[in-house]
Amino acid sequence: MIQRVLLLSLVFIYTGLYAQGQSLNDIQNVKVDNLSDAQVEQLVKRAESAGMNEQQLAAYATDRGMSMSEVIKLRDRINQIRNGKKDINSTNGLKSTSPSPLNTFDIDPRLFDSLRVSDPYYDLTPVQKRIFGYKLFHNRDLTFSPSINLPTPKNYIIGSGDQLLIDVYGINQQSYDLTVNSDGKILIPNIGPIQVGGANIDAATARIKSSLSRIYSALSSGNSFLDVRVGNMRSIKVSMVGELNKPGTYTLPSFASVFNALFAAGGPNESGSFRAIQVYRNNQLFATVDIYDFLVKGESSQNVILSDNDVVIVQPIVRRVELTGPVRRDGFFEMKESETLLDLIKFAGGFQSTAYTQRMTIKRSSGQEYQVQDIDQSDFGKFNLRDGDILAVGELINRFSNRVKISGAVFRPGEYAIPEEGLTVLDLISKAEGITGDAFRNRAVLYRTKSDLTLEALSIDLEAILDKRMDDIPLRREDVLNIPSIFDLKEEFYIRISGEVNAPGTFNYAEKITLEDLIIKAGGLKESASESYIEIARRVKNDYSGKIADVKLVSIDKSLKLSQEKIELMPFDHVFIRKSPGFQREKLVEIQGEVLFPGEFALSNANERISDVIKRAGGLNQFAFPKGATLIRRTEYFRAPTDTEIKERNLIIVKENLEKNTGFNNEAEEIVASRVETRLQAKEDARLKKEEKERQNLAAKFRAERIQDISVGGDTEQVSLDFNQQELIGINLVEILKNPGSPYDLILEEGDILRIPKELQTVRMRGEVLFPTTARYQSGRGFRSYITRAGGFTEDARRKKSYVVYANGDVKRTRNLVFFKVYPMMEPGAEIIVPRKPEKQPMSPQQWVAIGSGLATLGLVIVQIINLTN
């Protein structure tokens, strides 16, 4: 029974997929080159609805009979569409949260809409886009609608339905608003009917003027004037036939031209001619329009105004050729019989700068096979083309006929031309304005390309050529002369200094530089520097004993005065300025709260304790609560200000104090203020530069991590770690004051803060209690009593994990003794914390499905075992 159910399920699934795939059954007949982007979109949507990815679609197309070349083209077209707006997610801030059925295409659902907006020729196939003139009638941003705001053309033929506005002005004043009736006549009051149908504006005006002169004699004498114009235009019907995208009969305004009609009919199709568009009027050929004249020359004289019942015929093309290569616009062009290759080049906009214009290659059909023919430039103007010709324009060879190069230690390295009379090494150096002072004159290298295109290196004694002791060497095309610098042939020298100087770092080495000179470059010694214990680490050369560095201990005059014994440095020396062992910077601690003299205190020695500082602070006052005293100490995560930062902060205070007395400072103080300002500005510039560099490094690191995160295809959970820079230390101040120097009496460290509060009288309840509050402390009340004061435990309270934080920072938790809970004792200032039970995570649908699948699999295994047993 189970096997039958499984079989039926597979049949239903296969049937559903087959029904969805019916829309793709004709895929073997698809020609990818003839598909527009819109049609490719429809194909993608069909595959998506059938649940196919890219590989499955390709396999399906192959199975249906599509050739491998067409399958490759289809993949390329889909990739082009996908990459056409590849940063759509980053620009719009959008991100797909779940893979689509067509997951390997990775196409955003709004991608095609964006392509429609950005590409006015979205619906054209690649072949149609290459037909010269085809885009003219398919650009959505271009319209050929006739303008009705222009003056009435003199050759406009009046017909039934036209509105004629007639104005008489001068001695006589009169206006008429008349409509031409179906007989082509207008009826003027007191005059009668006048035949104007079939006449142009000039002829109709003459007839109307002749009739009106009978009642307005001033029209004949020239004292009155007549103006006739067309108001509302009539509509005409034009038949569009032949090789058009949308042939049919169109209703157009009477001002419409041939281009208006072609635009309405979608223009010529792929087989339609752009050079022989015929207009028939009254069963006779009235005009022939050549669209190329408009596209190439901008001439619109052939764009005739159409009349009612005109027929526009687009004939099939007779002669079309293809032009490829570096021209301004390549593609398919329609040629007339009398036109030559030179005309084709004009249609293509001429050659690009990289084109080889001396010769072109043509592929031409002979009726049985193709032939290749070369056409010289002199024959361009007399070579006639045939239908189907394919012309190729070559590109310039990427080489130079008279170029040489010079590089290295010259004043103007670069490329130079070889004149007709030739060029030598000395001539080239002269063109480069000579060699620089650091040029290595013993040897230069001339790189030369041989006739077999292999590289040859010729060594040159540059010194001998410059001194005329050796013959000059003539150069050939593509020779490269390299004159090295002496600095290119040796390691760059530097020296380093670190330790107790104001600006430690690495500096350029100079010959005969001394230790004192380097200290001056490093901003001088700090106050903490030891001038009698300085190390110089020097590199070891040619020593095979295993020695790593030659270390010398020296001493200098702290005033850096010149002495007879100079300590000259060597390249790559590293100088270490040690801190003086007797130098100590003050270390501060702070006492807050109930002592006689609260505030900061400097530690007098390294083993000063809590009791010692309290004694220096005058002891506790009458309001102090020793049991609640706490010690706050810096953790390992605390970032203490550096000596440089402390010095900078102090200089800022000095500057601010000097600025307060601006106008009252003496000359020395003004100089100090200026000097401090300069130093602070330099430090600020260096700080900003360092922050900018760190910001760029952080941004680059973030981008790399983000790319790595995206590449693995998942969102990473952001983990936030809180590193406390200070922590509370529980102390027993009562015991410390009773037994100074005992283990309870801790040795103080820099930055310690001792807090001694007033006597506390409250107890706080926080966490999972019904009403978190603060209650008055009462001696004798226990833990449960204060919980009752807060309304009791909540249902989510984790009672056995409750704990008490005392005023001095100590913590005690609830303990279990057999079947009883032992709660901590209560003291003034204590805080009861009741934590929350951990939430139980419900099983997700995926977990239920996994369990169900496992049980189903287990059931099938059991059935199989039973069947095998039977």
C-alpha positions in Angstrom: 0.0 0.0 0.0 2.8 2.4 0.9 4.6 1.7 -2.4 1.4 2.5 -4.3 1.0 5.9 -2.5 4.6 6.8 -3.3 4.2 5.8 -7.0 1.1 7.9 -7.3 2.8 10.9 -5.7 5.7 10.7 -8.2 3.2 10.5 -11.1 1.4 13.6 -9.9 4.6 15.6 -9.4 5.9 14.6 -12.9 2.5 15.4 -14.5 2.6 18.9 -12.9 6.1 19.6 -14.1 5.2 18.4 -17.6 2.2 20.7 -17.7 4.3 23.6 -16.7 6.9 22.8 -19.3 4.5 22.8 -22.2 5.2 26.5 -22.8 8.8 25.6 -23.6 8.1 22.8 -26.0 9.1 24.9 -29.1 12.5 25.9 -27.7 14.3 23.9 -30.3 13.1 26.3 -32.9 14.4 29.4 -31.1 17.1 31.5 -32.8 18.7 33.5 -30.1 20.0 36.2 -32.4 16.5 37.0 -33.5 15.2 37.4 -29.9 14.8 40.8 -28.4 15.5 41.4 -24.7 11.8 41.3 -24.0 11.5 37.9 -25.6 14.5 36.6 -23.6 12.7 37.9 -20.5 9.6 35.9 -21.4 11.7 32.8 -21.9 13.3 33.3 -18.4 9.9 33.7 -16.8 8.6 30.5 -18.5 11.6 28.5 -17.2 11.2 30.1 -13.7 7.5 29.0 -13.6 8.6 25.5 -14.5 11.0 25.4 -11.6 14.1 25.2 -13.7 17.5 26.7 -13.0 20.1 27.7 -15.7 21.7 24.3 -16.0 18.3 22.6 -16.2 17.1 25.0 -18.8 20.2 24.3 -20.9 19.8 20.6 -20.5 16.1 20.8 -21.5 16.9 22.9 -24.6 19.5 20.3 -25.6 17.1 17.4 -25.1 14.5 19.2 -27.2 17.0 19.5 -30.1 18.5 23.0 -29.7 22.1 23.1 -31.0 24.9 23.6 -28.6 25.9 26.9 -30.3 22.4 28.3 -29.7 22.5 27.1 -26.0 25.7 29.0 -25.5 24.2 32.1 -27.1 21.2 31.8 -24.8 23.4 31.7 -21.7 25.4 34.7 -23.0 22.2 36.7 -23.6 20.8 35.9 -20.1 24.2 36.9 -18.5 24.2 40.2 -20.5 20.7 41.0 -19.2 21.7 40.0 -15.7 24.9 42.2 -15.8 23.2 45.1 -17.5 22.4 46.6 -14.1 24.5 44.4 -11.8 24.6 47.0 -8.9 20.8 47.4 -8.6 20.9 46.0 -5.0 23.6 48.4 -3.9 22.0 51.5 -5.4 18.5 50.8 -4.1 19.5 49.3 -0.9 17.6 46.1 -1.7 18.6 42.5 -0.8 16.9 39.2 -1.7 16.1 37.3 1.4 15.3 34.0 -0.3 16.5 32.3 -3.4 14.2 32.3 -6.4 13.3 29.1 -8.2 15.6 30.3 -11.0 18.3 30.7 -8.4 21.4 30.5 -10.7 20.2 33.3 -12.9 20.2 35.7 -9.8 17.9 38.2 -11.6 16.2 40.9 -9.6 12.5 41.0 -10.4 12.7 44.7 -11.3 15.7 44.3 -13.6 13.7 44.1 -16.8 11.7 47.2 -15.8 15.0 49.1 -15.3 16.3 47.9 -18.7 13.1 49.1 -20.4 13.6 52.6 -18.9 17.3 52.8 -19.8 17.2 51.2 -23.3 14.9 52.9 -25.8 15.5 50.0 -28.2 14.7 47.2 -25.7 12.3 45.4 -28.0 14.7 45.2 -31.0 16.7 42.1 -31.8 20.5 42.5 -32.1 20.2 42.2 -35.9 17.5 44.9 -36.0 19.7 47.3 -33.9 22.5 47.0 -36.6 20.3 47.9 -39.6 21.1 51.6 -40.4 17.9 53.7 -39.9 15.9 51.0 -38.2 16.0 52.6 -34.8 14.6 55.9 -36.2 11.0 54.6 -36.0 11.5 52.6 -32.7 12.9 55.2 -30.3 10.3 55.8 -27.6 11.9 59.1 -26.9 11.4 60.3 -30.5 8.1 61.2 -32.0 7.1 62.3 -35.5 3.7 63.8 -34.5 2.9 66.7 -36.8 3.0 70.2 -35.2 -0.3 72.1 -35.5 1.2 75.4 -34.2 3.0 76.1 -37.5 1.7 78.5 -40.1 -0.4 76.9 -42.8 1.9 75.7 -45.6 1.3 77.5 -48.9 1.0 74.1 -50.7 -1.5 72.7 -48.2 -4.5 71.3 -50.2 -7.8 72.2 -48.7 -10.4 69.5 -48.3 -13.8 68.9 -46.8 -13.9 69.2 -43.0 -11.2 71.9 -42.8 -11.9 75.0 -40.8 -11.1 78.3 -42.6 -10.5 81.4 -40.5 -10.9 84.5 -42.8 -10.0 88.0 -41.5 -10.6 91.2 -43.4 -8.7 94.2 -41.9 -7.9 97.7 -42.9 -10.7 100.1 -43.8 -13.1 97.2 -43.6 -13.1 94.9 -40.5 -14.7 91.5 -40.7 -14.0 87.9 -39.6 -15.5 84.6 -40.8 -15.3 81.1 -39.2 -16.3 78.7 -42.0 -16.1 74.9 -42.5 -15.5 73.3 -45.9 -18.5 71.1 -46.7 -18.5 67.7 -48.4 -18.7 69.4 -51.8 -15.5 71.3 -51.1 -17.3 74.7 -50.8 -17.6 77.3 -48.1 -20.7 79.5 -47.7 -20.0 83.2 -47.0 -23.1 85.3 -45.9 -24.3 87.8 -48.5 -21.8 86.2 -51.0 -22.8 82.6 -51.5 -20.8 79.4 -52.0 -17.2 79.5 -53.0 -15.3 76.3 -54.3 -12.1 75.9 -52.3 -11.8 72.1 -52.1 -8.8 70.7 -53.9 -7.1 74.1 -54.1 -4.0 75.1 -52.0 -4.1 78.0 -49.6 -2.8 80.6 -52.2 -5.5 79.6 -54.8 -8.3 79.5 -52.2 -7.2 82.9 -50.9 -7.4 84.4 -54.4 -10.9 83.0 -55.0 -12.1 84.2 -51.6 -10.6 87.7 -52.2 -12.3 87.9 -55.6 -15.7 87.1 -54.1 -15.3 89.4 -51.1 -14.3 92.3 -53.3 -17.9 92.6 -54.4 -18.9 93.9 -51.0 -15.5 95.1 -49.8 -14.3 97.4 -52.6 -11.3 98.4 -50.5 -9.8 94.9 -51.1 -9.4 95.8 -54.7 -7.9 99.2 -54.1 -5.4 97.9 -51.5 -6.9 99.8 -48.5 -8.2 96.6 -46.9 -6.4 93.2 -46.7 -7.4 89.6 -46.5 -5.8 86.7 -44.4 -6.9 83.1 -44.8 -5.6 80.3 -42.5 -6.7 76.8 -41.5 -8.0 76.4 -38.0 -9.0 72.9 -37.0 -7.5 70.4 -39.4 -9.5 67.6 -40.9 -8.4 64.0 -40.7 -7.1 61.9 -43.6 -6.9 58.2 -44.2 -3.6 56.8 -45.5 -3.0 53.2 -46.5 0.4 51.8 -45.4 1.3 48.7 -47.3 4.4 46.7 -48.1 7.3 45.7 -45.9 6.2 47.4 -42.7 6.0 46.3 -39.1 2.4 47.3 -38.8 0.8 47.7 -42.2 -2.8 49.0 -42.5 -5.0 52.1 -43.0 -4.3 54.9 -40.6 -6.2 58.1 -39.7 -3.8 61.0 -39.5 -4.0 64.8 -39.2 -4.1 66.5 -42.6 -0.6 68.0 -41.9 0.9 64.5 -41.6 3.9 63.7 -43.7 5.4 60.4 -44.9 7.6 60.2 -41.8 4.5 60.6 -39.6 2.8 57.7 -41.4 5.9 55.5 -41.2 6.2 56.2 -37.5 2.5 55.2 -37.0 3.1 52.0 -39.0 6.2 51.0 -37.0 8.6 51.8 -39.9 10.0 49.3 -42.4 10.6 45.8 -41.2 13.9 43.8 -41.6 13.1 43.3 -45.2 11.8 46.7 -46.0 13.6 49.4 -48.0 14.6 52.7 -46.5 15.7 54.1 -49.9 12.6 53.6 -52.1 9.4 54.5 -50.2 6.8 55.3 -52.8 3.8 57.6 -52.3 0.8 57.0 -54.8 -1.9 59.6 -55.2 -4.8 59.2 -57.5 -3.4 55.9 -58.7 -0.1 57.6 -59.8 3.3 57.7 -58.4 3.5 61.0 -56.6 6.9 60.9 -54.8 9.7 58.6 -53.8 11.3 59.2 -50.3 14.9 58.2 -49.4 15.2 58.1 -45.6 19.0 58.1 -45.9 19.0 61.7 -47.1 17.4 62.6 -43.8 19.7 60.5 -41.7 22.9 61.4 -43.4 22.3 65.0 -44.7 19.4 66.1 -42.6 17.4 66.9 -45.8 13.6 66.6 -45.4 12.5 68.0 -48.8 11.3 64.6 -49.9 9.1 64.3 -46.7 5.9 65.3 -48.6 2.6 66.2 -47.0 0.1 63.4 -47.5 -3.4 63.7 -48.8 -6.6 61.8 -48.1 -6.5 58.2 -49.6 -2.8 58.3 -50.4 -1.1 55.0 -50.5 2.5 54.6 -49.1 4.3 51.5 -50.3 7.5 50.2 -48.7 9.3 48.0 -51.3 11.5 45.1 -50.3 15.2 45.8 -50.2 17.2 45.2 -53.4 20.8 45.6 -52.2 21.9 45.4 -48.6 25.6 45.1 -47.4 27.2 44.6 -44.1 30.2 46.8 -42.9 32.3 45.7 -39.9 35.4 47.0 -38.2 36.6 50.4 -36.8 34.1 52.7 -38.5 31.9 55.3 -36.7 28.8 53.1 -37.0 29.0 49.6 -38.4 26.0 47.4 -39.4 23.8 46.8 -42.4 23.3 49.4 -45.1 21.1 49.6 -48.1 22.8 50.7 -51.3 21.5 51.9 -54.6 22.8 50.6 -57.9 24.8 53.8 -58.7 26.3 54.1 -55.2 29.9 53.1 -54.5 32.0 52.0 -51.6 32.8 55.6 -50.9 29.1 56.3 -50.4 29.0 53.4 -47.9 31.8 54.9 -45.9 29.8 58.2 -45.7 26.7 56.4 -44.5 28.9 54.7 -41.8 30.2 58.2 -40.6 33.7 57.6 -41.8 36.6 55.7 -40.4 37.7 55.7 -36.7 41.2 56.8 -35.8 42.4 53.2 -35.4 41.2 52.1 -38.9 43.5 51.0 -41.6 42.2 53.0 -44.5 44.5 51.9 -47.3 42.7 48.8 -48.1 39.4 47.0 -47.4 38.4 43.3 -47.7 35.1 42.1 -49.1 33.4 38.7 -49.0 31.1 38.2 -51.9 29.0 35.3 -53.1 29.7 34.0 -56.6 26.4 32.0 -56.6 28.1 28.7 -55.6 30.6 29.8 -52.9 32.1 32.9 -51.3 35.1 34.9 -52.6 37.4 37.3 -50.9 38.6 40.4 -52.7 40.9 43.3 -51.6 39.9 46.8 -52.6 42.6 49.6 -52.6 41.8 53.1 -51.4 42.1 54.4 -54.9 39.2 52.2 -56.0 36.7 53.2 -53.2 35.0 55.7 -55.4 34.3 53.4 -58.4 33.7 50.0 -56.7 30.0 49.1 -56.9 28.5 46.8 -54.3 26.2 43.8 -54.5 23.5 42.4 -52.3 24.9 40.3 -49.5 28.5 41.8 -49.6 30.3 41.8 -46.3 33.0 44.4 -46.0 35.7 44.4 -43.3 37.8 47.4 -42.2 41.2 46.4 -40.7 42.9 48.1 -37.8 46.3 49.8 -37.6 49.2 47.7 -36.6 50.1 48.3 -32.9 53.7 49.3 -33.7 55.7 52.5 -34.4 57.9 53.0 -37.4 60.2 55.7 -35.9 60.0 55.5 -32.1 62.8 55.1 -29.6 62.6 55.3 -25.8 64.9 56.4 -23.0 64.5 55.8 -19.3 66.3 56.1 -16.1 68.6 58.9 -14.9 67.9 61.6 -17.6 66.0 64.8 -17.1 63.2 64.0 -19.6 62.7 60.3 -20.0 60.1 59.2 -22.6 59.5 58.5 -26.2 61.3 60.3 -29.1 61.1 60.1 -32.9 63.9 59.0 -35.2 64.4 61.8 -37.8 65.1 60.9 -41.4 68.9 61.6 -41.0 69.0 59.0 -38.1 69.6 59.2 -34.3 72.4 58.0 -32.1 72.8 57.4 -28.4 74.3 60.9 -27.8 71.6 62.5 -29.9 68.9 60.8 -27.8 70.6 61.8 -24.5 70.7 65.4 -25.8 67.0 65.3 -26.7 66.3 64.1 -23.1 68.3 67.2 -21.9 71.2 65.2 -20.6 71.9 62.8 -17.8 71.2 63.6 -14.1 73.9 63.7 -11.4 73.0 60.3 -10.0 73.5 58.5 -13.4 75.6 55.4 -13.3 78.1 56.2 -16.1 80.0 53.0 -16.2 77.3 51.0 -17.9 74.0 51.5 -19.7 71.8 48.9 -21.4 70.3 49.2 -24.9 67.3 46.9 -25.4 66.7 46.1 -29.1 64.1 44.1 -30.9 65.6 41.8 -33.5 64.1 40.9 -36.9 62.7 37.6 -35.5 61.0 39.7 -32.7 63.3 38.4 -30.0 64.8 40.8 -27.4 68.5 41.6 -27.4 70.4 43.5 -24.7 73.5 45.5 -25.6 75.8 46.7 -22.9 77.2 50.2 -23.4 80.1 52.0 -21.8 78.3 55.3 -21.3 81.4 57.0 -19.9 83.5 56.2 -22.9 80.8 57.4 -25.4 80.3 60.7 -23.4 84.1 61.3 -23.4 84.4 60.5 -27.1 86.7 57.6 -26.4 84.3 55.2 -28.1 82.3 55.5 -31.3 78.6 56.6 -31.0 76.0 54.0 -31.6 73.2 54.6 -34.1 69.7 53.6 -32.9 67.0 51.6 -34.6 63.2 51.8 -34.3 61.8 50.5 -31.0 65.2 50.7 -29.3 65.0 51.4 -25.5 68.0 53.0 -23.8 68.1 52.6 -20.0 70.6 54.6 -18.0 70.4 53.4 -14.3 70.8 55.6 -11.3 73.4 54.9 -8.7 70.5 54.7 -6.2 68.9 51.9 -8.2 72.0 49.8 -7.7 72.2 50.0 -3.9 69.9 49.6 -0.9 68.1 52.7 0.4 69.8 53.7 3.6 68.0 54.7 6.8 68.4 55.0 10.5 66.0 54.5 13.4 65.5 55.9 16.9 63.1 54.8 19.5 62.5 55.3 23.2 62.4 58.5 25.2 62.5 61.1 22.4 59.7 63.4 21.3 59.3 62.1 17.8 60.7 58.5 17.5 60.8 57.0 14.0 62.8 56.1 10.9 64.8 58.8 9.1 66.8 59.0 5.9 70.5 58.4 6.4 73.0 61.1 5.7 76.8 60.7 5.6 78.6 61.7 8.7 75.4 62.1 10.7 76.0 61.8 14.5 73.9 60.5 17.3 73.3 64.1 18.5 72.1 65.1 15.0 69.6 62.2 15.0 68.3 63.1 18.4 67.7 66.7 17.2 65.8 65.2 14.1 63.7 63.2 16.5 62.6 66.3 18.4 65.1 66.1 21.3 65.1 64.1 24.5 62.2 63.8 26.8 62.5 64.7 30.4 62.4 61.0 31.3 65.4 60.1 29.0 68.6 58.8 30.4 71.6 60.4 28.6 74.1 58.0 30.2 72.5 54.7 29.0 72.0 54.8 25.2 72.2 51.7 23.0 73.2 51.6 19.3 72.4 48.4 17.5 74.4 48.0 14.3 74.2 45.4 11.6 76.9 42.8 11.5 78.7 42.1 8.2 81.0 39.2 7.3 80.8 37.7 10.8 80.2 33.9 10.9 80.4 33.5 14.6 76.6 33.7 15.1 76.6 37.3 16.3 73.3 39.0 15.3 74.0 42.7 16.1 76.8 44.8 17.3 75.4 46.7 20.4 77.3 49.7 21.7 76.5 51.5 25.0 77.2 55.3 24.8 76.5 58.4 26.8 76.0 62.0 25.6 75.7 65.5 27.0 72.0 66.2 27.7 72.5 69.7 26.3 73.6 68.1 23.0 76.7 70.3 22.8 79.4 69.6 20.2 82.2 67.5 21.6 85.5 66.3 20.3 84.5 62.7 20.3 81.7 62.5 17.6 79.5 59.4 17.6 78.9 58.9 13.9 76.1 56.6 12.8 76.2 54.0 10.1 73.3 53.0 7.7 70.6 50.9 9.4 71.7 51.8 12.9 68.9 51.6 15.5 69.3 53.9 18.5 67.5 53.2 21.8 67.0 56.0 24.3 66.3 54.4 27.7 64.1 55.9 30.4 66.0 57.1 33.5 65.5 54.6 36.3 65.0 57.4 38.8 62.2 59.1 36.8 58.6 58.5 38.1 55.5 60.2 37.0 52.9 60.9 39.7 50.1 58.3 40.2 46.7 59.6 41.4 43.9 57.9 43.3 40.6 59.4 44.4 38.5 59.3 47.5 34.8 60.1 47.2 32.2 60.4 49.9 32.3 60.7 53.7 35.9 61.7 54.6 37.1 65.0 55.9 39.1 65.9 52.7 37.8 64.1 49.7 39.5 64.4 46.3 42.6 63.2 44.4 45.8 62.1 46.2 49.2 61.3 44.7 50.6 58.0 45.9 53.8 58.6 47.9 55.2 55.2 47.5 54.6 51.9 45.6 53.1 50.0 48.6 50.7 52.7 49.9 47.4 51.1 51.2 43.8 52.1 51.6 44.2 52.9 55.3 47.2 55.2 54.5 45.2 57.3 52.1 42.2 57.5 54.4 44.5 58.7 57.1 45.8 61.4 54.7 42.2 62.3 53.9 41.5 63.1 57.5 39.7 59.9 58.3 35.9 59.2 58.2 33.4 61.7 59.2 30.4 61.1 61.5 28.1 60.3 58.5 30.2 57.6 57.0 28.9 54.0 56.4 32.1 51.9 56.3 30.2 48.7 55.5 29.1 50.2 52.2 32.6 51.3 51.1 33.6 50.1 47.6 36.8 50.2 45.6 36.6 50.9 41.8 39.7 49.7 39.9 40.7 49.8 36.3 40.5 46.5 34.3 43.0 45.3 31.7 40.7 46.8 29.1 41.2 50.3 30.5 43.1 52.6 28.1 45.1 55.0 30.1 46.2 58.3 28.4 49.8 58.1 27.1 52.5 60.5 28.1 52.1 62.3 24.8 48.3 62.7 25.3 48.9 64.0 28.9 51.4 66.5 27.6 49.1 67.6 24.8 46.2 68.0 27.3 48.4 70.1 29.6 49.6 72.2 26.6 46.0 72.9 25.7 45.3 74.2 29.2 48.4 76.4 29.0 47.2 77.8 25.7 43.7 78.5 27.1 45.1 80.3 30.1 47.3 82.4 27.9 44.4 83.2 25.7 42.4 84.4 28.7 44.9 87.2 29.2 45.2 88.3 25.5 46.3 91.9 25.5 47.9 91.7 28.9 50.6 89.1 28.2 54.2 90.2 27.8 56.4 89.4 24.8 57.8 86.1 26.3 54.2 84.9 27.0 53.1 85.8 23.4 56.1 83.8 22.0 55.2 80.8 24.3 51.5 81.0 23.1 52.6 81.0 19.4 55.0 78.1 20.0 52.4 76.1 21.8 49.9 76.8 19.1 52.3 75.5 16.4 53.0 72.3 18.3 49.4 71.6 19.0 48.5 72.2 15.3 51.2 69.8 14.2 50.0 67.2 16.6 46.4 67.7 15.5 47.4 67.3 11.8 49.3 64.1 12.6 46.3 62.8 14.6 43.8 63.6 11.8 46.1 61.9 9.3 46.4 58.8 11.5 42.6 58.7 12.0 42.0 58.9 8.2 44.4 56.1 7.6 42.8 54.0 10.3 39.4 54.8 8.8 40.5 53.7 5.3 42.0 50.5 6.7 38.8 49.8 8.7 36.6 50.4 5.6 38.8 48.1 3.5 38.6 45.4 6.2 34.8 45.8 6.4 34.5 45.5 2.6 36.7 42.4 2.6 34.7 40.8 5.5 31.4 41.8 3.8 32.5 40.2 0.5 33.5 37.1 2.3 30.2 37.0 4.1 28.2 37.4 0.8 30.4 34.8 -0.9 29.4 32.1 1.6 25.8 33.1 1.0 24.5 33.8 4.5 23.9 36.6 7.0 26.2 36.5 10.0 25.0 37.2 13.5 26.4 40.4 14.9 28.1 39.6 18.3 28.6 42.5 20.6 31.1 42.0 23.5 31.1 44.5 26.3 34.6 45.1 27.7 34.3 47.0 31.1 37.1 49.4 31.7 36.4 49.5 35.4 35.1 47.0 38.0 33.9 47.0 41.6 36.0 45.3 44.3 34.3 44.4 47.5 36.3 45.6 50.6 35.7 45.4 54.3 36.5 48.9 55.4 35.6 48.2 59.0 38.3 45.4 59.2 40.8 47.6 57.3 40.5 50.5 59.8 40.6 48.1 62.7 43.8 46.3 61.4 45.8 48.5 59.0 48.3 46.6 56.9 46.3 43.4 57.1 45.4 41.3 54.0 42.1 43.2 53.9 44.0 46.5 53.5 44.7 46.4 49.7 47.7 48.2 48.1 46.3 51.0 45.9 47.0 51.3 42.1 46.9 54.3 39.8 43.3 55.3 39.0 41.7 53.6 42.0 38.5 55.3 43.3 37.5 54.7 46.9 33.8 55.5 47.6 32.6 55.8 51.1 28.8 56.5 51.2 26.5 57.9 53.9 24.7 55.4 56.1 22.2 53.6 53.8 18.6 52.9 55.0 17.0 51.1 52.0 16.9 47.7 50.2 16.2 47.4 46.5 14.3 44.6 44.8 14.9 44.1 41.0 14.2 41.4 38.4 11.4 38.9 38.4 9.2 40.3 41.3 5.7 41.5 40.8 6.4 45.1 41.8 10.2 46.1 41.7 10.6 48.7 44.4 12.9 50.1 47.1 11.9 49.4 50.7 13.2 50.8 54.0 15.7 48.6 55.7 14.5 47.1 59.0 16.8 45.1 61.2 15.7 41.5 61.6 13.8 41.3 58.3 15.0 38.5 56.0 15.2 37.9 52.3 11.7 36.5 51.9 10.2 39.4 53.8 11.6 41.9 51.3 10.4 39.8 48.4 6.9 39.9 50.0 7.2 43.7 50.1 7.7 43.6 46.3 4.6 41.5 45.7 6.4 38.1 45.6 8.0 36.2 42.8 6.6 36.2 39.2 5.8 33.0 37.4 9.0 33.3 35.4 11.2 33.9 38.4 14.2 31.6 38.8 14.1 31.5 42.6 17.0 29.2 43.3 19.4 31.6 41.4 18.4 34.7 43.3 21.3 36.7 44.8 22.1 39.8 46.8 24.5 42.6 45.9 25.8 44.3 49.1 26.7 48.0 49.3 30.4 47.2 49.2 30.1 45.2 46.0 30.1 41.7 47.5 27.6 39.2 46.1 25.9 36.2 47.8 23.5 33.8 46.2 20.7 31.6 47.4 21.9 28.1 48.4 20.1 24.8 48.6 20.4 22.8 51.8 18.7 19.4 51.3 15.1 20.4 50.6 15.4 23.9 51.9 16.6 27.2 50.4 19.0 29.3 52.4 18.7 32.9 51.5 21.5 35.5 52.0 21.4 37.9 55.0 20.2 41.4 54.4 22.1 44.6 55.2 21.5 48.3 54.5 22.0 49.3 50.9 21.7 45.7 49.7 20.0 44.9 46.3 18.0 41.7 45.7 18.2 40.4 42.1 15.8 37.7 40.9 16.8 36.4 37.4 14.4 35.2 34.7 13.9 31.6 33.7 15.5 30.8 30.3 13.0 30.8 27.5 12.2 27.4 25.8 12.6 27.6 22.1 9.6 26.1 20.2 10.4 23.6 17.4 10.4 25.3 14.0 8.4 23.9 11.0 11.7 22.7 9.5 12.4 20.6 12.6 8.9 19.1 12.5 9.4 18.3 8.8 12.7 16.7 9.5 11.3 14.6 12.3 8.3 13.6 10.0 10.7 12.7 7.2 12.8 10.6 9.6 9.8 8.8 10.9 8.5 8.2 7.4 11.9 6.8 6.3 12.0 4.6 9.4 8.5 3.3 8.5 9.6 2.4 5.0 12.6 0.5 6.4 10.4 -1.4 8.8 7.9 -2.3 5.9 10.8 -3.5 3.8 12.2 -5.6 6.6 8.7 -7.1 7.1 8.4 -7.9 3.4 11.8 -9.5 3.3 11.0 -11.6 6.4 7.7 -12.8 4.9 
